[in-house]
Amino acid sequence: MFGLLTKPRYGDESLAHSSALVSYLRSWSTERRRQRLQRDAFNSLLKLDDDILWDVVGVRREDVVRLANLPIGVDAMAALKENTAERRA
C-alpha cells in the first residue's frame, strides 16, 4: 500500500498538475523568502545614526524610511540607488 503512495503513476494527469502546483509554490516561497531577506537587510539601515547614513552611505533617513514602507515585492535597495543617482545628477 505504501508503494502506491510513493511511486508515481504514469499517465495520471492530476499528478502532473499537482507537481506543477508544488513546483510553482516552491518557487514562489523561495522568491518571497529572498525578498524578505533583502528587505531585512535594507531595514538594517534604519538602525544607523543620521550622520552615519549621510556621511558613509550618502542618503537621508527620510528616504530610507519612505522606501522601507514600500511593498515587499519592490526592491527597496534598487529604488534607493535610483533615488541617490537622480539627486546627484
Secondary structure as a PSIPRED ss2 file (coil, helix, strand):
# PSIPRED VFORMAT (PSIPRED V4.0)

   1 M C   1.000  0.000  0.000
   2 F H   0.000  1.000  0.000
   3 G H   0.000  1.000  0.000
   4 L H   0.000  1.000  0.000
   5 L H   0.000  1.000  0.000
   6 T H   0.000  1.000  0.000
   7 K C   1.000  0.000  0.000
   8 P C   1.000  0.000  0.000
   9 R C   1.000  0.000  0.000
  10 Y C   1.000  0.000  0.000
  11 G C   1.000  0.000  0.000
  12 D C   1.000  0.000  0.000
  13 E H   0.000  1.000  0.000
  14 S H   0.000  1.000  0.000
  15 L H   0.000  1.000  0.000
  16 A H   0.000  1.000  0.000
  17 H H   0.000  1.000  0.000
  18 S H   0.000  1.000  0.000
  19 S H   0.000  1.000  0.000
  20 A H   0.000  1.000  0.000
  21 L H   0.000  1.000  0.000
  22 V H   0.000  1.000  0.000
  23 S H   0.000  1.000  0.000
  24 Y H   0.000  1.000  0.000
  25 L H   0.000  1.000  0.000
  26 R H   0.000  1.000  0.000
  27 S H   0.000  1.000  0.000
  28 W H   0.000  1.000  0.000
  29 S H   0.000  1.000  0.000
  30 T H   0.000  1.000  0.000
  31 E H   0.000  1.000  0.000
  32 R H   0.000  1.000  0.000
  33 R H   0.000  1.000  0.000
  34 R H   0.000  1.000  0.000
  35 Q H   0.000  1.000  0.000
  36 R H   0.000  1.000  0.000
  37 L H   0.000  1.000  0.000
  38 Q H   0.000  1.000  0.000
  39 R H   0.000  1.000  0.000
  40 D H   0.000  1.000  0.000
  41 A H   0.000  1.000  0.000
  42 F H   0.000  1.000  0.000
  43 N H   0.000  1.000  0.000
  44 S H   0.000  1.000  0.000
  45 L H   0.000  1.000  0.000
  46 L H   0.000  1.000  0.000
  47 K H   0.000  1.000  0.000
  48 L C   1.000  0.000  0.000
  49 D C   1.000  0.000  0.000
  50 D H   0.000  1.000  0.000
  51 D H   0.000  1.000  0.000
  52 I H   0.000  1.000  0.000
  53 L H   0.000  1.000  0.000
  54 W H   0.000  1.000  0.000
  55 D H   0.000  1.000  0.000
  56 V H   0.000  1.000  0.000
  57 V H   0.000  1.000  0.000
  58 G C   1.000  0.000  0.000
  59 V C   1.000  0.000  0.000
  60 R C   1.000  0.000  0.000
  61 R H   0.000  1.000  0.000
  62 E H   0.000  1.000  0.000
  63 D H   0.000  1.000  0.000
  64 V H   0.000  1.000  0.000
  65 V H   0.000  1.000  0.000
  66 R H   0.000  1.000  0.000
  67 L H   0.000  1.000  0.000
  68 A H   0.000  1.000  0.000
  69 N C   1.000  0.000  0.000
  70 L C   1.000  0.000  0.000
  71 P C   1.000  0.000  0.000
  72 I C   1.000  0.000  0.000
  73 G C   1.000  0.000  0.000
  74 V C   1.000  0.000  0.000
  75 D C   1.000  0.000  0.000
  76 A H   0.000  1.000  0.000
  77 M H   0.000  1.000  0.000
  78 A H   0.000  1.000  0.000
  79 A H   0.000  1.000  0.000
  80 L H   0.000  1.000  0.000
  81 K H   0.000  1.000  0.000
  82 E H   0.000  1.000  0.000
  83 N H   0.000  1.000  0.000
  84 T H   0.000  1.000  0.000
  85 A H   0.000  1.000  0.000
  86 E H   0.000  1.000  0.000
  87 R H   0.000  1.000  0.000
  88 R H   0.000  1.000  0.000
  89 A C   1.000  0.000  0.000
